Amino acid sequence: MKRIITVQDISCVGKCSLTVALPIISAMGVEAAILPTAVLSTHTMFSEFTCKDLTDQIEPIAEHWKKENLSFDAVYTGYLGSFEQIDLMKKFFEDFKTESNILFVDPAMADNGKLYPAFDEAFAKHMATLCGKADIIVPNITEAAFMTDMEYKSEYDEAYVKEMLIKLCDLGAKISILTGVGFEEGKTGVMGYDSTTGEFHYYEHDKLPVSFHGTGDIFSSTCVGAISNGMDWKDAVKVAADYTAECIRLTLEDPAKPWYGVNFEQAIPYLLGLMNK
Ligand code: PXL
């Protein structure tokens, strides 16, 4: 059985970060070990939230795991709360990199042209240095624009996306995968670039007329779960994109839908169907 370590916060209510990574990775038949970076009452899109920082636990936990000779098939970082946490993750990567495992970074910090409330541009630049140490990174266009110094555009052509992907790999990542890439009305998708082969790959699907919080974390968790199951990154992005879209579709159908996240739980049977295809 494969084992992923995922490092991000616990937002107790909000359906993001660890509360989606754990169930999704587990459902995919991969062990999900966690390193919680903070405990928040909710994610930061609520007007108020409590936050207990756990930065001081990261090093002792990592030291214990080293003593136990634990290893991971993937190290997956998501939302990180500070410069210090980013620096600790760089050290964590050095400590837990093996010849065959994958360092997977979702620089969860921005969307729709704006940084999340807790962050500024300097933070985005620092996150770029962690992305530079990763094998695979999965920013959206907003996050990529902040990290590459490219202008954020809500409408663009293929040349803009390809330039962004190359600049992301120039940071140091082997494979860059951009989410939320759509070139025509009613369509969206994912474009990736493998700097080791020079190959671009685009997967397009129908765009649903809404956007919800937490979908980036659902995409990332599914993508790293599929790759850990042995899937090629191009097949993994298709599974992750299709599952994320199904989560949104089911949420739209639910009259009682919460505003803060999607009904990813109801789409787990659909995800397992995609994995068994
Ligand atoms: O990746 C989404 C996310 C995760 N964790 C926290 C957040 C958010 C989005 O706002 O606030 C704490």
Residues whose N, C-alpha, C, O or C-beta is under 5 A from the ligand:
A	BS01	PXL	D9 S11 C16 S17 H43 T44 M45 Y79 A108 Y116 D217
